[in-house]
Amino acid sequence: MREIFFIFKVLNFWISDRTYKNEGGYVLVRRFFGYDTFEHRDVASLYLGRLLVKGEVVHHINHKRDDNRPENLCVMDSELHEDWHRDMDYLAADKGIYLKIKTRRKRLVEQYGGILLVDENNRINL
């Protein structure tokens, strides 16, 4: 059943191109059968070749919620995602330190167990 749902999700991914932003700044896609999905979660599922499991979130590396390019997305555990934001908020607010994108990508993988969809050479990283 899970495989059938995933195939449906992949096919349905291409059926609709009507998108809009919600009040949080995330891009949602209006699907053919009348439901909406977050575009960044659809992109991550498509690149991973599977549905996201409970507790997985898709993080925007550059913190721009409407930038859903695969090279800007990282799949990670929700608790580690909260830790990431807490640590980055501390560095920014208390220390005035803002990490470069390359450094963020490296830390997300090495320290927070993130899965980058695309590596720094724009190769699918699975």
N, C-alpha and C positions, 0 to 999 in steps of 0.2 A: 504494500500500500504506500509506503514511504517513497519508493521509487516512482510510482505513478504520480504522486503529488509533485515530486521534483520535476518530472518531465512536463507536467502541466504548468508548473511555475516558470520553467525555462521558455516554453512556447508562449505563455501568456506575457512573459517579459517583453516580447517583441510586438505584441498585438496593439498595445496602446502607447501613444506618444504624448498624451496630455499630462503635463506636469504642472505642479504649483508648489509654492513654498508655504509651510505652515507658520504659525506665530513664533516658533522657535528657530526658524531659519532653515529647517531641513526641507529637502526636495522630496515631495511625494508624487507617486505616479498613480493616476486614475486608471484602474484596470478595466478590461472589457466586461467583466461580470459584476462591476459596480463596487468593488472594494479598492481601497488604497493601500499602497505599500511604500515603505521608505526606499528611495532609490539606492542609497548606499548599501543597504542590506541586500538588495537584489543583486547589485554588482558583486558584492563579496560572495554571495552564494554561487553566482555564475562562475567566478574565478576559482573558487574552492571545489566546485563540482559536487556540492552537497548543500543541504540546508544547514543553517546555523543552529547549533544546539542551545538548549536553555542555559543561560548564564554567559553566553558569548555576546559581545558587543562589537560594533564596528567603529573604530576610532578614526577621526579625521586628523591626520598628522599635522597639517598646517592650521588646524582649529577653525577652518572655514567650512561651515556646515553644508554649504551648497556646492562644494568642490568634491565631486564624486568620481574623480579619475582614479583608476585602480592604483596608480603610484602614490596616491594620497591616502589610501585606506589601509588599516591594520586591524585584524581580528584578534580580540583578546578577551580574557576572562573579566567579567564585570567588576569583581572585587579588585583585581589588579589595575583595572581602568580607573577606579576611584582613587587608588593609591597614586597612580600616575598624575592625575589632576591635582591631588593634594600636594605632591612633591613639586610639580611645575608651578603651582600657585605660590608655594613657599619661595622658590627660587626667584620668581618674577617680582612678587610683592616685597619680600624681605631683603633680597640680595640684589635686585635689579638685573638679574641674569635671564636672558632669553636665548634658548638653545637654537642653533642652526638646524635646518631640516635634516641634514645628513646625520647630525649628532642625535636628533630625536629618533630617527629611524633605527639607529644602532642601539640606543638605550631601550627602545620599545621591545626589541627582540631579545637582547641580552639580559636585561634586568626585569622586564615585565612579562616575558613569555609571549610576546605578540607574534602574529603571523603576518608578514608583509605580503600583499598580493602580487607586487611587482618589485624586483630588486632595483638597485641604483642604476643598472644598465638597461632598464625597461624590459627585463625578461620576466616571464611569469615565474613566480617564486614558490612553487608547490612541491 
